[in-house]
Amino acid sequence: MIKLHDLYFKPFISEEQIQSSVEKMVEEIASDLGDEMPVFVGILNGSFMFVSDFVKLYPKPCEVTFIKLASYEGVKSTEDIQRLIGLTQDLTGRTVVILEDIIDSGNTLEEVHRIFRNENVKELIIATLFYKPEAYKKDYKLHYVGMEIPNKFIVGYGLDYNGLGRDIPAVYQLKTTQHMTNLVLFGPPGAGKGTQANFLKEKYDLVHISTGDVFRYNIKNETALGMLAKSYMDKGELVPDQVTIDMLQKEVEKNADAKGFIFDGFPRTNAQAKSLDKLMESKDSQINAMVALEVEDEVLVGRLLERGKTSGRADDADESIIRNRIKEYYDKTAILKDYYSDQDKYFGVDGVGSIEEITVRLGAVIDNL
């Protein structure tokens, strides 16, 4: 992902895909024009990379020039009045091939046709590397198209956002969801995960999604997903991952304007982690980090036994149950630690100290994501 000015863009078309399309267009045009020497015309600023790569690959003699369309300065009009900069040679009787980087609405193409109508060219051929059929509103024929793309804002390979991005060799697409911070928060029983989740959601304006809370809500309110989950639980069976991920998706969609999410209690397996990645990708986002509170076992046992004096929870009062819960946590999270470490997204944080000290440590990790 890259940032240009205030917007974020994600990879869309690779250098290899671009070069393959350019090569294909060169082959088609060279074959169709035969031995005729064309004049290739690039429209600045966007087409400079495409024209350069195209002409370098063109196997036969050719001429190349660039033109630029610019509004008359000081003209007050409801429509842009265009003038042509750069066209100085006589094109009478010549075959002219316009090499455009992208055609979307077709407004520039309309202006090109108007200008070249008076140049007495033999033939005006339009070739564009990228074409947005959903946006195209004109009737002019496009003779050669490198690739059709959705009507999304793109940068790179000559295309810019407020002056930036033209130099990028690949093409990036605007993220419909701008920068979000999405965390998977883990910690063994007694690590203080719930407490820290509350601080983090306030500090970073994130939405805290606890899998346990989501399950309880759906079952209590007898939602379709809640009833489906309960049907498995009543039979003593594990709730399928897809049911859980569907519940989480509903929670994410409820908070479409969120600056990010804290996922608590999910994922617990590699398969669930991959499902969560797909969910976030479908929302034009990603998991930024797995943050795990790390606390020694004896400290955890002591904390939970102390908590058990007031919590009323039987599993906080029995040391053997506590140690088994801690063991189960490590057995389950070891795999996930490897999953996120392989993506350089695992961050272990010392969970011993005051609540404020631990919050500061977590913040140091999150601020650097």
Secondary structure, 3 states (H helix, E strand, C coil): CEEECCEEEEEEECHHHHHHHHHHHHHHHHHHHCCCCCEEEEEECCCHHHHHHHHHHCCCCCEEEEEEEEECCCCCCCCCCEEEECCCCCCCCCEEEEEEEEECCCHHHHHHHHHHCCCCCCEEEEEEEEECCCCCCCCCCCCEEEEECCCCCEEECCECECCECCCCCCEEEECCCCCCCCEEEECCCCCCHHHHHHHHHHHHCCEEEEHHHHHHHHHHCCCHHHHHHHHHHHCCCCCCHHHHHHHHHHHHHHCCCCCCEEEECCCCCHHHHHHHHHHHHHCCCCCCEEEEEECCHHHHHHHHHHHHHHHCCHHHCCHHHHHHHHHHHHHHHHHHHHHHHCCCCEEEEECCCCHHHHHHHHHHHHHCC
